[in-house]
Amino acid sequence: MAGLPLYVLLCSGEHEKVQMAAMIASVGAVSDRPVEVFVSMGALAIFAKAAPAEGRYHGGAFARLMREKGAPDALNLLHQGRELGELKVWACSMALDLHGWEVDDLVEGMFDGALGLTSFLSDAESGQLVTL
Amino acid sequence: MADQTLDVKGLNCPLPILRARKALKDMAPGATLEVLATDPGAVKDFAAFCRATGNELVASNVAGNVYSFVIKRAA
């Protein structure tokens, strides 16, 4: 019994927002909702293969608190959502182009490919859109 | 007595739900999973999770600061 599809537009690379996007996407996926995440703007750099494991995320006081208390890693939450439910993650083709990257430059096993905003927005008409 | 027990005490949202989903995935339809959690949000979260997925929330209890749930896997 699939629920209403959930579309997450992740633009910010701020730790709090990436974490919330990963939480929404993973919980949605394991709650039998088809989920699609579109990663654009500053958020794409979080997913760079070359990003250092330490210091991948940037943020303020709450981000520090999450690190200190060992909050689950956002990328790991997304991986779990993909493993346990119907979760697709798309890289914004414009953001990829600005960085001069290919999908292969992004973390392994995370992305379903590159996508344009028009296509994502068109698909999102059939569900609920969350922007972070 | 549930067929399987999952201890997620000390874990915060959304890990209890993700772990429960993972455990249920490998269980047979009709089998029961007992979940032990300490996150107060888990009470409403597990009720919502079961509503959304069609799994049956057979029991929801609290003893001290430990919340326990019994979930019957949907057919």
N, CA and C atoms of all chains as a GROMACS GRO file, in nm:
protein
  621
    1MET      N    1   0.084  -0.121   0.000
    1MET     CA    2   0.000   0.000   0.000
    1MET      C    3   0.087   0.125   0.000
    2ALA      N    4   0.124   0.169  -0.121
    2ALA     CA    5   0.212   0.285  -0.132
    2ALA      C    6   0.137   0.414  -0.099
    3GLY      N    7   0.198   0.499  -0.016
    3GLY     CA    8   0.139   0.626   0.020
    3GLY      C    9   0.168   0.732  -0.085
    4LEU      N   10   0.128   0.855  -0.055
    4LEU     CA   11   0.149   0.967  -0.146
    4LEU      C   12   0.299   0.987  -0.170
    5PRO      N   13   0.342   0.996  -0.297
    5PRO     CA   14   0.485   1.016  -0.323
    5PRO      C   15   0.537   1.145  -0.258
    6LEU      N   16   0.661   1.138  -0.214
    6LEU     CA   17   0.723   1.250  -0.145
    6LEU      C   18   0.842   1.297  -0.226
    7TYR      N   19   0.849   1.426  -0.250
    7TYR     CA   20   0.959   1.483  -0.329
    7TYR      C   21   1.034   1.582  -0.241
    8VAL      N   22   1.164   1.562  -0.230
    8VAL     CA   23   1.246   1.648  -0.144
    8VAL      C   24   1.344   1.724  -0.232
    9LEU      N   25   1.334   1.857  -0.226
    9LEU     CA   26   1.424   1.944  -0.302
    9LEU      C   27   1.528   1.995  -0.204
   10LEU      N   28   1.650   1.941  -0.212
   10LEU     CA   29   1.755   1.977  -0.117
   10LEU      C   30   1.852   2.073  -0.184
   11CYS      N   31   1.853   2.198  -0.136
   11CYS     CA   32   1.939   2.300  -0.197
   11CYS      C   33   2.054   2.340  -0.106
   12SER      N   34   2.031   2.330   0.023
   12SER     CA   35   2.129   2.380   0.120
   12SER      C   36   2.228   2.272   0.162
   13GLY      N   37   2.353   2.314   0.176
   13GLY     CA   38   2.455   2.221   0.224
   13GLY      C   39   2.473   2.230   0.375
   14GLU      N   40   2.387   2.308   0.439
   14GLU     CA   41   2.394   2.323   0.583
   14GLU      C   42   2.357   2.190   0.651
   15HIS      N   43   2.436   2.154   0.751
   15HIS     CA   44   2.418   2.021   0.812
   15HIS      C   45   2.275   1.995   0.858
   16GLU      N   46   2.215   2.094   0.928
   16GLU     CA   47   2.078   2.076   0.979
   16GLU      C   48   1.980   2.042   0.867
   17LYS      N   49   1.995   2.109   0.754
   17LYS     CA   50   1.900   2.089   0.644
   17LYS      C   51   1.926   1.957   0.573
   18VAL      N   52   2.053   1.922   0.556
   18VAL     CA   53   2.085   1.794   0.493
   18VAL      C   54   2.034   1.680   0.582
   19GLN      N   55   2.053   1.697   0.715
   19GLN     CA   56   2.009   1.594   0.810
   19GLN      C   57   1.857   1.577   0.803
   20MET      N   58   1.785   1.691   0.803
   20MET     CA   59   1.638   1.684   0.799
   20MET      C   60   1.591   1.620   0.669
   21ALA      N   61   1.657   1.656   0.559
   21ALA     CA   62   1.620   1.597   0.430
   21ALA      C   63   1.641   1.445   0.433
   22ALA      N   64   1.754   1.402   0.492
   22ALA     CA   65   1.784   1.259   0.499
   22ALA      C   66   1.685   1.187   0.591
   23MET      N   67   1.646   1.254   0.699
   23MET     CA   68   1.549   1.194   0.791
   23MET      C   69   1.413   1.179   0.723
   24ILE      N   70   1.368   1.286   0.658
   24ILE     CA   71   1.238   1.283   0.589
   24ILE      C   72   1.237   1.176   0.481
   25ALA      N   73   1.345   1.174   0.402
   25ALA     CA   74   1.351   1.080   0.290
   25ALA      C   75   1.354   0.935   0.338
   26SER      N   76   1.434   0.908   0.441
   26SER     CA   77   1.446   0.769   0.487
   26SER      C   78   1.319   0.722   0.558
   27VAL      N   79   1.261   0.809   0.641
   27VAL     CA   80   1.138   0.771   0.710
   27VAL      C   81   1.024   0.754   0.609
   28GLY      N   82   1.017   0.844   0.512
   28GLY     CA   83   0.914   0.832   0.409
   28GLY      C   84   0.927   0.700   0.335
   29ALA      N   85   1.052   0.666   0.297
   29ALA     CA   86   1.074   0.543   0.220
   29ALA      C   87   1.036   0.418   0.300
   30VAL      N   88   1.072   0.414   0.429
   30VAL     CA   89   1.038   0.294   0.506
   30VAL      C   90   0.891   0.293   0.548
   31SER      N   91   0.821   0.406   0.527
   31SER     CA   92   0.677   0.412   0.554
   31SER      C   93   0.597   0.384   0.426
   32ASP      N   94   0.663   0.321   0.331
   32ASP     CA   95   0.598   0.280   0.205
   32ASP      C   96   0.556   0.397   0.117
   33ARG      N   97   0.626   0.510   0.130
   33ARG     CA   98   0.600   0.620   0.036
   33ARG      C   99   0.713   0.624  -0.066
   34PRO      N  100   0.682   0.628  -0.195
   34PRO     CA  101   0.790   0.646  -0.292
   34PRO      C  102   0.850   0.785  -0.271
   35VAL      N  103   0.983   0.792  -0.263
   35VAL     CA  104   1.049   0.919  -0.234
   35VAL      C  105   1.152   0.951  -0.342
   36GLU      N  106   1.156   1.077  -0.383
   36GLU     CA  107   1.262   1.121  -0.475
   36GLU      C  108   1.326   1.246  -0.416
   37VAL      N  109   1.459   1.247  -0.413
   37VAL     CA  110   1.533   1.361  -0.361
   37VAL      C  111   1.610   1.424  -0.476
   38PHE      N  112   1.597   1.554  -0.492
   38PHE     CA  113   1.668   1.627  -0.596
   38PHE      C  114   1.772   1.715  -0.526
   39VAL      N  115   1.900   1.688  -0.554
   39VAL     CA  116   2.008   1.759  -0.483
   39VAL      C  117   2.065   1.867  -0.574
   40SER      N  118   2.056   1.992  -0.529
   40SER     CA  119   2.102   2.102  -0.613
   40SER      C  120   2.180   2.205  -0.530
   41MET      N  121   2.220   2.312  -0.596
   41MET     CA  122   2.290   2.425  -0.533
   41MET      C  123   2.401   2.376  -0.438
   42GLY      N  124   2.411   2.440  -0.324
   42GLY     CA  125   2.521   2.410  -0.232
   42GLY      C  126   2.516   2.271  -0.172
   43ALA      N  127   2.401   2.204  -0.183
   43ALA     CA  128   2.389   2.071  -0.123
   43ALA      C  129   2.472   1.967  -0.198
   44LEU      N  130   2.498   1.990  -0.326
   44LEU     CA  131   2.564   1.886  -0.405
   44LEU      C  132   2.705   1.855  -0.353
   45ALA      N  133   2.774   1.959  -0.304
   45ALA     CA  134   2.913   1.941  -0.259
   45ALA      C  135   2.923   1.844  -0.140
   46ILE      N  136   2.815   1.835  -0.062
   46ILE     CA  137   2.812   1.741   0.051
   46ILE      C  138   2.833   1.597   0.001
   47PHE      N  139   2.786   1.574  -0.122
   47PHE     CA  140   2.786   1.439  -0.178
   47PHE      C  141   2.908   1.409  -0.263
   48ALA      N  142   3.004   1.503  -0.266
   48ALA     CA  143   3.123   1.481  -0.349
   48ALA      C  144   3.204   1.365  -0.294
   49LYS      N  145   3.248   1.279  -0.383
   49LYS     CA  146   3.333   1.166  -0.343
   49LYS      C  147   3.458   1.219  -0.273
   50ALA      N  148   3.506   1.333  -0.320
   50ALA     CA  149   3.632   1.388  -0.269
   50ALA      C  150   3.616   1.461  -0.136
   51ALA      N  151   3.492   1.482  -0.090
   51ALA     CA  152   3.474   1.555   0.035
   51ALA      C  153   3.532   1.473   0.150
   52PRO      N  154   3.603   1.540   0.242
   52PRO     CA  155   3.663   1.464   0.354
   52PRO      C  156   3.556   1.408   0.446
   53ALA      N  157   3.575   1.286   0.496
   53ALA     CA  158   3.476   1.223   0.585
   53ALA      C  159   3.452   1.314   0.706
   54GLU      N  160   3.562   1.366   0.761
   54GLU     CA  161   3.549   1.464   0.869
   54GLU      C  162   3.539   1.600   0.802
   55GLY      N  163   3.438   1.678   0.839
   55GLY     CA  164   3.427   1.810   0.780
   55GLY      C  165   3.346   1.811   0.652
   56ARG      N  166   3.273   1.704   0.625
   56ARG     CA  167   3.184   1.700   0.509
   56ARG      C  168   3.070   1.799   0.530
   57TYR      N  169   3.024   1.809   0.656
   57TYR     CA  170   2.909   1.893   0.686
   57TYR      C  171   2.951   2.025   0.750
   58HIS      N  172   2.874   2.129   0.722
   58HIS     CA  173   2.900   2.260   0.782
   58HIS      C  174   2.773   2.309   0.847
   59GLY      N  175   2.788   2.379   0.959
   59GLY     CA  176   2.668   2.432   1.024
   59GLY      C  177   2.701   2.503   1.152
   60GLY      N  178   2.598   2.544   1.221
   60GLY     CA  179   2.613   2.622   1.342
   60GLY      C  180   2.609   2.539   1.467
   61ALA      N  181   2.549   2.597   1.572
   61ALA     CA  182   2.550   2.536   1.704
   61ALA      C  183   2.482   2.398   1.704
   62PHE      N  184   2.373   2.386   1.629
   62PHE     CA  185   2.302   2.258   1.633
   62PHE      C  186   2.379   2.149   1.559
   63ALA      N  187   2.448   2.190   1.454
   63ALA     CA  188   2.531   2.093   1.380
   63ALA      C  189   2.640   2.040   1.473
   64ARG      N  190   2.696   2.130   1.554
   64ARG     CA  191   2.800   2.091   1.649
   64ARG      C  192   2.743   1.991   1.750
   65LEU      N  193   2.622   2.022   1.796
   65LEU     CA  194   2.555   1.936   1.893
   65LEU      C  195   2.532   1.796   1.833
   66MET      N  196   2.490   1.792   1.708
   66MET     CA  197   2.466   1.663   1.641
   66MET      C  198   2.594   1.582   1.634
   67ARG      N  199   2.707   1.650   1.606
   67ARG     CA  200   2.836   1.580   1.599
   67ARG      C  201   2.875   1.527   1.736
   68GLU      N  202   2.859   1.614   1.837
   68GLU     CA  203   2.898   1.575   1.974
   68GLU      C  204   2.815   1.456   2.024
   69LYS      N  205   2.685   1.457   1.992
   69LYS     CA  206   2.596   1.351   2.043
   69LYS      C  207   2.590   1.230   1.950
   70GLY      N  208   2.666   1.235   1.841
   70GLY     CA  209   2.671   1.121   1.750
   70GLY      C  210   2.540   1.096   1.676
   71ALA      N  211   2.479   1.202   1.626
   71ALA     CA  212   2.357   1.184   1.545
   71ALA      C  213   2.391   1.099   1.424
   72PRO      N  214   2.296   1.017   1.377
   72PRO     CA  215   2.325   0.932   1.262
   72PRO      C  216   2.369   1.014   1.140
   73ASP      N  217   2.464   0.961   1.067
   73ASP     CA  218   2.517   1.030   0.950
   73ASP      C  219   2.409   1.042   0.841
   74ALA      N  220   2.395   1.163   0.786
   74ALA     CA  221   2.289   1.188   0.688
   74ALA      C  222   2.302   1.098   0.564
   75LEU      N  223   2.424   1.082   0.516
   75LEU     CA  224   2.444   0.998   0.397
   75LEU      C  225   2.406   0.853   0.427
   76ASN      N  226   2.439   0.811   0.548
   76ASN     CA  227   2.406   0.674   0.588
   76ASN      C  228   2.254   0.655   0.597
   77LEU      N  229   2.183   0.758   0.646
   77LEU     CA  230   2.036   0.749   0.652
   77LEU      C  231   1.979   0.734   0.511
   78LEU      N  232   2.034   0.809   0.417
   78LEU     CA  233   1.985   0.800   0.279
   78LEU      C  234   2.014   0.661   0.221
   79HIS      N  235   2.132   0.608   0.250
   79HIS     CA  236   2.166   0.473   0.204
   79HIS      C  237   2.067   0.371   0.260
   80GLN      N  238   2.035   0.387   0.391
   80GLN     CA  239   1.939   0.294   0.454
   80GLN      C  240   1.802   0.306   0.389
   81GLY      N  241   1.759   0.429   0.361
   81GLY     CA  242   1.630   0.450   0.295
   81GLY      C  243   1.627   0.383   0.159
   82ARG      N  244   1.738   0.389   0.087
   82ARG     CA  245   1.745   0.327  -0.046
   82ARG      C  246   1.740   0.175  -0.036
   83GLU      N  247   1.802   0.124   0.070
   83GLU     CA  248   1.806  -0.022   0.088
   83GLU      C  249   1.670  -0.077   0.131
   84LEU      N  250   1.599   0.000   0.215
   84LEU     CA  251   1.478  -0.052   0.278
   84LEU      C  252   1.348  -0.008   0.211
   85GLY      N  253   1.354   0.091   0.125
   85GLY     CA  254   1.232   0.140   0.062
   85GLY      C  255   1.256   0.184  -0.080
   86GLU      N  256   1.159   0.258  -0.132
   86GLU     CA  257   1.167   0.307  -0.270
   86GLU      C  258   1.215   0.451  -0.267
   87LEU      N  259   1.346   0.469  -0.267
   87LEU     CA  260   1.405   0.603  -0.255
   87LEU      C  261   1.503   0.627  -0.369
   88LYS      N  262   1.474   0.732  -0.445
   88LYS     CA  263   1.563   0.769  -0.555
   88LYS      C  264   1.628   0.903  -0.522
   89VAL      N  265   1.753   0.919  -0.561
   89VAL     CA  266   1.824   1.045  -0.538
   89VAL      C  267   1.880   1.091  -0.674
   90TRP      N  268   1.850   1.215  -0.708
   90TRP     CA  269   1.893   1.272  -0.836
   90TRP      C  270   1.987   1.389  -0.813
   91ALA      N  271   2.089   1.399  -0.896
   91ALA     CA  272   2.179   1.514  -0.892
   91ALA      C  273   2.132   1.616  -0.994
   92CYS      N  274   2.123   1.740  -0.954
   92CYS     CA  275   2.080   1.849  -1.043
   92CYS      C  276   2.184   1.864  -1.154
   93SER      N  277   2.140   1.857  -1.278
   93SER     CA  278   2.235   1.863  -1.389
   93SER      C  279   2.303   1.999  -1.398
   94MET      N  280   2.232   2.105  -1.359
   94MET     CA  281   2.292   2.238  -1.361
   94MET      C  282   2.404   2.249  -1.258
   95ALA      N  283   2.378   2.201  -1.135
   95ALA     CA  284   2.480   2.208  -1.029
   95ALA      C  285   2.602   2.123  -1.065
   96LEU      N  286   2.576   2.006  -1.124
   96LEU     CA  287   2.687   1.920  -1.168
   96LEU      C  288   2.773   1.995  -1.269
   97ASP      N  289   2.705   2.062  -1.363
   97ASP     CA  290   2.774   2.134  -1.470
   97ASP      C  291   2.860   2.248  -1.414
   98LEU      N  292   2.805   2.322  -1.317
   98LEU     CA  293   2.881   2.434  -1.258
   98LEU      C  294   3.007   2.384  -1.188
   99HIS      N  295   2.996   2.267  -1.123
   99HIS     CA  296   3.113   2.210  -1.055
   99HIS      C  297   3.210   2.146  -1.155
  100GLY      N  298   3.160   2.117  -1.275
  100GLY     CA  299   3.240   2.045  -1.372
  100GLY      C  300   3.249   1.898  -1.336
  101TRP      N  301   3.144   1.845  -1.270
  101TRP     CA  302   3.145   1.706  -1.223
  101TRP      C  303   3.052   1.619  -1.308
  102GLU      N  304   3.079   1.488  -1.299
  102GLU     CA  305   2.988   1.386  -1.351
  102GLU      C  306   2.926   1.317  -1.229
  103VAL      N  307   2.822   1.237  -1.253
  103VAL     CA  308   2.760   1.163  -1.142
  103VAL      C  309   2.866   1.074  -1.073
  104ASP      N  310   2.963   1.028  -1.150
  104ASP     CA  311   3.069   0.942  -1.094
  104ASP      C  312   3.156   1.014  -0.991
  105ASP      N  313   3.150   1.147  -0.990
  105ASP     CA  314   3.228   1.222  -0.891
  105ASP      C  315   3.156   1.228  -0.756
  106LEU      N  316   3.034   1.174  -0.752
  106LEU     CA  317   2.955   1.177  -0.628
  106LEU      C  318   2.964   1.042  -0.556
  107VAL      N  319   2.928   1.041  -0.427
  107VAL     CA  320   2.946   0.920  -0.346
  107VAL      C  321   2.879   0.798  -0.412
  108GLU      N  322   2.948   0.688  -0.399
  108GLU     CA  323   2.909   0.561  -0.460
  108GLU      C  324   2.772   0.513  -0.412
  109GLY      N  325   2.690   0.464  -0.503
  109GLY     CA  326   2.566   0.397  -0.466
  109GLY      C  327   2.456   0.488  -0.414
  110MET      N  328   2.470   0.619  -0.434
  110MET     CA  329   2.372   0.712  -0.379
  110MET      C  330   2.276   0.764  -0.486
  111PHE      N  331   2.330   0.794  -0.605
  111PHE     CA  332   2.250   0.864  -0.706
  111PHE      C  333   2.196   0.772  -0.814
  112ASP      N  334   2.074   0.805  -0.858
  112ASP     CA  335   2.013   0.731  -0.969
  112ASP      C  336   2.049   0.795  -1.102
  113GLY      N  337   2.113   0.912  -1.096
  113GLY     CA  338   2.154   0.980  -1.218
  113GLY      C  339   2.141   1.130  -1.205
  114ALA      N  340   2.157   1.198  -1.319
  114ALA     CA  341   2.141   1.343  -1.322
  114ALA      C  342   2.003   1.374  -1.378
  115LEU      N  343   1.948   1.487  -1.333
  115LEU     CA  344   1.812   1.522  -1.372
  115LEU      C  345   1.801   1.674  -1.380
  116GLY      N  346   1.711   1.721  -1.466
  116GLY     CA  347   1.685   1.865  -1.473
  116GLY      C  348   1.568   1.902  -1.383
  117LEU      N  349   1.564   2.028  -1.345
  117LEU     CA  350   1.460   2.075  -1.252
  117LEU      C  351   1.320   2.062  -1.312
  118THR      N  352   1.308   2.088  -1.442
  118THR     CA  353   1.176   2.083  -1.506
  118THR      C  354   1.115   1.944  -1.492
  119SER      N  355   1.199   1.843  -1.514
  119SER     CA  356   1.152   1.706  -1.504
  119SER      C  357   1.114   1.672  -1.360
  120PHE      N  358   1.197   1.715  -1.265
  120PHE     CA  359   1.168   1.686  -1.124
  120PHE      C  360   1.038   1.752  -1.080
  121LEU      N  361   1.022   1.880  -1.117
  121LEU     CA  362   0.900   1.952  -1.078
  121LEU      C  363   0.777   1.891  -1.140
  122SER      N  364   0.792   1.846  -1.263
  122SER     CA  365   0.679   1.782  -1.332
  122SER      C  366   0.638   1.655  -1.258
  123ASP      N  367   0.736   1.574  -1.220
  123ASP     CA  368   0.707   1.451  -1.145
  123ASP      C  369   0.644   1.484  -1.010
  124ALA      N  370   0.693   1.592  -0.948
  124ALA     CA  371   0.649   1.628  -0.812
  124ALA      C  372   0.503   1.672  -0.807
  125GLU      N  373   0.445   1.699  -0.922
  125GLU     CA  374   0.303   1.738  -0.923
  125GLU      C  375   0.214   1.627  -0.868
  126SER      N  376   0.265   1.504  -0.872
  126SER     CA  377   0.183   1.392  -0.829
  126SER      C  378   0.194   1.364  -0.679
  127GLY      N  379   0.272   1.446  -0.608
  127GLY     CA  380   0.292   1.416  -0.466
  127GLY      C  381   0.312   1.540  -0.382
  128GLN      N  382   0.381   1.520  -0.271
  128GLN     CA  383   0.405   1.628  -0.176
  128GLN      C  384   0.550   1.674  -0.190
  129LEU      N  385   0.569   1.804  -0.202
  129LEU     CA  386   0.704   1.858  -0.222
  129LEU      C  387   0.753   1.928  -0.096
  130VAL      N  388   0.872   1.888  -0.052
  130VAL     CA  389   0.936   1.951   0.065
  130VAL      C  390   1.066   2.013   0.018
  131THR      N  391   1.088   2.139   0.052
  131THR     CA  392   1.211   2.208   0.010
  131THR      C  393   1.298   2.242   0.130
  132LEU      N  394   1.425   2.209   0.119
  132LEU     CA  395   1.519   2.238   0.228
  132LEU      C  396   1.646   2.301   0.172
  133MET      N  397   0.453  -1.366   2.390
  133MET     CA  398   0.597  -1.359   2.359
  133MET      C  399   0.614  -1.338   2.208
  134ALA      N  400   0.686  -1.233   2.172
  134ALA     CA  401   0.706  -1.203   2.030
  134ALA      C  402   0.807  -1.300   1.968
  135ASP      N  403   0.802  -1.314   1.836
  135ASP     CA  404   0.894  -1.404   1.768
  135ASP      C  405   1.038  -1.351   1.772
  136GLN      N  406   1.049  -1.217   1.776
  136GLN     CA  407   1.182  -1.155   1.770
  136GLN      C  408   1.179  -1.025   1.850
  137THR      N  409   1.292  -0.991   1.911
  137THR     CA  410   1.299  -0.865   1.987
  137THR      C  411   1.406  -0.776   1.928
  138LEU      N  412   1.374  -0.648   1.918
  138LEU     CA  413   1.467  -0.549   1.866
  138LEU      C  414   1.489  -0.443   1.973
  139ASP      N  415   1.612  -0.430   2.020
  139ASP     CA  416   1.644  -0.334   2.125
  139ASP      C  417   1.704  -0.208   2.062
  140VAL      N  418   1.627  -0.100   2.062
  140VAL     CA  419   1.677   0.027   2.007
  140VAL      C  420   1.684   0.133   2.117
  141LYS      N  421   1.700   0.087   2.240
  141LYS     CA  422   1.709   0.181   2.353
  141LYS      C  423   1.832   0.270   2.333
  142GLY      N  424   1.814   0.399   2.356
  142GLY     CA  425   1.925   0.493   2.342
  142GLY      C  426   1.937   0.553   2.202
  143LEU      N  427   1.865   0.496   2.106
  143LEU     CA  428   1.873   0.550   1.968
  143LEU      C  429   1.766   0.656   1.946
  144ASN      N  430   1.805   0.761   1.875
  144ASN     CA  431   1.711   0.870   1.845
  144ASN      C  432   1.648   0.853   1.708
  145CYS      N  433   1.538   0.927   1.689
  145CYS     CA  434   1.468   0.935   1.561
  145CYS      C  435   1.566   0.970   1.451
  146PRO      N  436   1.565   0.907   1.336
  146PRO     CA  437   1.466   0.808   1.291
  146PRO      C  438   1.515   0.664   1.302
  147LEU      N  439   1.625   0.641   1.376
  147LEU     CA  440   1.685   0.507   1.375
  147LEU      C  441   1.592   0.395   1.424
  148PRO      N  442   1.511   0.416   1.532
  148PRO     CA  443   1.423   0.307   1.574
  148PRO      C  444   1.330   0.257   1.462
  149ILE      N  445   1.276   0.350   1.385
  149ILE     CA  446   1.185   0.312   1.277
  149ILE      C  447   1.261   0.240   1.165
  150LEU      N  448   1.380   0.291   1.132
  150LEU     CA  449   1.458   0.227   1.025
  150LEU      C  450   1.499   0.086   1.064
  151ARG      N  451   1.541   0.070   1.192
  151ARG     CA  452   1.582  -0.063   1.239
  151ARG      C  453   1.463  -0.159   1.240
  152ALA      N  454   1.346  -0.106   1.280
  152ALA     CA  455   1.226  -0.191   1.285
  152ALA      C  456   1.189  -0.237   1.144
  153ARG      N  457   1.195  -0.145   1.050
  153ARG     CA  458   1.163  -0.179   0.912
  153ARG      C  459   1.256  -0.288   0.859
  154LYS      N  460   1.385  -0.272   0.893
  154LYS     CA  461   1.485  -0.368   0.849
  154LYS      C  462   1.455  -0.507   0.907
  155ALA      N  463   1.421  -0.510   1.035
  155ALA     CA  464   1.392  -0.638   1.101
  155ALA      C  465   1.266  -0.701   1.041
  156LEU      N  466   1.162  -0.620   1.022
  156LEU     CA  467   1.035  -0.673   0.970
  156LEU      C  468   1.051  -0.729   0.829
  157LYS      N  469   1.140  -0.665   0.753
  157LYS     CA  470   1.160  -0.705   0.613
  157LYS      C  471   1.202  -0.852   0.602
  158ASP      N  472   1.279  -0.897   0.701
  158ASP     CA  473   1.330  -1.034   0.697
  158ASP      C  474   1.239  -1.133   0.770
  159MET      N  475   1.126  -1.086   0.822
  159MET     CA  476   1.037  -1.176   0.896
  159MET      C  477   0.923  -1.227   0.809
  160ALA      N  478   0.867  -1.338   0.850
  160ALA     CA  479   0.756  -1.397   0.774
  160ALA      C  480   0.626  -1.320   0.804
  161PRO      N  481   0.534  -1.313   0.708
  161PRO     CA  482   0.405  -1.249   0.734
  161PRO      C  483   0.338  -1.313   0.855
  162GLY      N  484   0.284  -1.231   0.943
  162GLY     CA  485   0.217  -1.283   1.063
  162GLY      C  486   0.309  -1.296   1.183
  163ALA      N  487   0.441  -1.290   1.160
  163ALA     CA  488   0.537  -1.299   1.271
  163ALA      C  489   0.534  -1.168   1.350
  164THR      N  490   0.571  -1.176   1.478
  164THR     CA  491   0.565  -1.057   1.563
  164THR      C  492   0.703  -1.011   1.606
  165LEU      N  493   0.718  -0.880   1.610
  165LEU     CA  494   0.844  -0.815   1.649
  165LEU      C  495   0.818  -0.728   1.771
  166GLU      N  496   0.895  -0.750   1.877
  166GLU     CA  497   0.886  -0.662   1.993
  166GLU      C  498   0.998  -0.560   1.982
  167VAL      N  499   0.964  -0.432   1.996
  167VAL     CA  500   1.064  -0.324   1.988
  167VAL      C  501   1.074  -0.256   2.124
  168LEU      N  502   1.195  -0.240   2.175
  168LEU     CA  503   1.218  -0.170   2.302
  168LEU      C  504   1.289  -0.039   2.271
  169ALA      N  505   1.229   0.074   2.312
  169ALA     CA  506   1.285   0.205   2.278
  169ALA      C  507   1.280   0.299   2.398
  170THR      N  508   1.365   0.402   2.393
  170THR     CA  509   1.362   0.502   2.499
  170THR      C  510   1.324   0.641   2.446
  171ASP      N  511   1.312   0.654   2.314
  171ASP     CA  512   1.274   0.782   2.254
  171ASP      C  513   1.124   0.805   2.277
  172PRO      N  514   1.086   0.911   2.353
  172PRO     CA  515   0.944   0.934   2.381
  172PRO      C  516   0.861   0.955   2.254
  173GLY      N  517   0.926   1.001   2.147
  173GLY     CA  518   0.855   1.021   2.020
  173GLY      C  519   0.814   0.890   1.956
  174ALA      N  520   0.875   0.781   2.004
  174ALA     CA  521   0.851   0.650   1.941
  174ALA      C  522   0.705   0.606   1.952
  175VAL      N  523   0.635   0.649   2.057
  175VAL     CA  524   0.497   0.604   2.077
  175VAL      C  525   0.411   0.641   1.957
  176LYS      N  526   0.414   0.768   1.923
  176LYS     CA  527   0.333   0.811   1.808
  176LYS      C  528   0.398   0.771   1.676
  177ASP      N  529   0.531   0.766   1.675
  177ASP     CA  530   0.600   0.728   1.551
  177ASP      C  531   0.565   0.584   1.510
  178PHE      N  532   0.566   0.492   1.606
  178PHE     CA  533   0.536   0.353   1.570
  178PHE      C  534   0.390   0.334   1.531
  179ALA      N  535   0.301   0.412   1.596
  179ALA     CA  536   0.159   0.406   1.557
  179ALA      C  537   0.144   0.453   1.412
  180ALA      N  538   0.212   0.563   1.377
  180ALA     CA  539   0.204   0.617   1.240
  180ALA      C  540   0.269   0.521   1.140
  181PHE      N  541   0.382   0.464   1.180
  181PHE     CA  542   0.454   0.371   1.092
  181PHE      C  543   0.365   0.251   1.058
  182CYS      N  544   0.296   0.199   1.160
  182CYS     CA  545   0.210   0.083   1.136
  182CYS      C  546   0.088   0.119   1.050
  183ARG      N  547   0.032   0.236   1.076
  183ARG     CA  548  -0.080   0.284   0.993
  183ARG      C  549  -0.037   0.292   0.847
  184ALA      N  550   0.082   0.347   0.823
  184ALA     CA  551   0.128   0.372   0.686
  184ALA      C  552   0.166   0.243   0.614
  185THR      N  553   0.220   0.147   0.687
  185THR     CA  554   0.274   0.027   0.621
  185THR      C  555   0.179  -0.092   0.624
  186GLY      N  556   0.072  -0.082   0.702
  186GLY     CA  557  -0.023  -0.194   0.707
  186GLY      C  558   0.017  -0.302   0.806
  187ASN      N  559   0.132  -0.284   0.872
  187ASN     CA  560   0.168  -0.376   0.980
  187ASN      C  561   0.079  -0.345   1.099
  188GLU      N  562   0.053  -0.447   1.181
  188GLU     CA  563  -0.042  -0.426   1.291
  188GLU      C  564   0.032  -0.398   1.423
  189LEU      N  565  -0.006  -0.288   1.488
  189LEU     CA  566   0.051  -0.256   1.619
  189LEU      C  567  -0.033  -0.331   1.723
  190VAL      N  568   0.019  -0.444   1.768
  190VAL     CA  569  -0.056  -0.532   1.858
  190VAL      C  570  -0.056  -0.478   2.000
  191ALA      N  571   0.055  -0.418   2.042
  191ALA     CA  572   0.064  -0.366   2.178
  191ALA      C  573   0.158  -0.248   2.184
  192SER      N  574   0.129  -0.155   2.274
  192SER     CA  575   0.214  -0.038   2.297
  192SER      C  576   0.213  -0.011   2.446
  193ASN      N  577   0.326  -0.029   2.512
  193ASN     CA  578   0.331  -0.015   2.657
  193ASN      C  579   0.449   0.070   2.700
  194VAL      N  580   0.441   0.117   2.826
  194VAL     CA  581   0.555   0.189   2.882
  194VAL      C  582   0.582   0.135   3.022
  195ALA      N  583   0.710   0.114   3.052
  195ALA     CA  584   0.751   0.071   3.186
  195ALA      C  585   0.873   0.153   3.223
  196GLY      N  586   0.854   0.246   3.317
  196GLY     CA  587   0.964   0.337   3.350
  196GLY      C  588   0.991   0.425   3.229
  197ASN      N  589   1.117   0.425   3.183
  197ASN     CA  590   1.148   0.508   3.066
  197ASN      C  591   1.165   0.422   2.940
  198VAL      N  592   1.115   0.300   2.946
  198VAL     CA  593   1.126   0.212   2.828
  198VAL      C  594   0.989   0.190   2.766
  199TYR      N  595   0.982   0.218   2.638
  199TYR     CA  596   0.858   0.198   2.562
  199TYR      C  597   0.871   0.066   2.487
  200SER      N  598   0.766  -0.013   2.490
  200SER     CA  599   0.772  -0.138   2.415
  200SER      C  600   0.653  -0.148   2.321
  201PHE      N  601   0.680  -0.203   2.207
  201PHE     CA  602   0.578  -0.217   2.103
  201PHE      C  603   0.583  -0.359   2.049
  202VAL      N  604   0.468  -0.413   2.016
  202VAL     CA  605   0.466  -0.541   1.946
  202VAL      C  606   0.400  -0.517   1.811
  203ILE      N  607   0.472  -0.551   1.707
  203ILE     CA  608   0.425  -0.529   1.570
  203ILE      C  609   0.411  -0.663   1.499
  204LYS      N  610   0.294  -0.683   1.440
  204LYS     CA  611   0.271  -0.806   1.362
  204LYS      C  612   0.289  -0.772   1.214
  205ARG      N  613   0.380  -0.846   1.151
  205ARG     CA  614   0.411  -0.815   1.011
  205ARG      C  615   0.291  -0.842   0.920
  206ALA      N  616   0.266  -0.748   0.832
  206ALA     CA  617   0.154  -0.760   0.739
  206ALA      C  618   0.178  -0.878   0.643
  207ALA      N  619   0.068  -0.933   0.596
  207ALA     CA  620   0.078  -1.045   0.500
  207ALA      C  621   0.133  -0.994   0.368
   0.00000   0.00000   0.00000
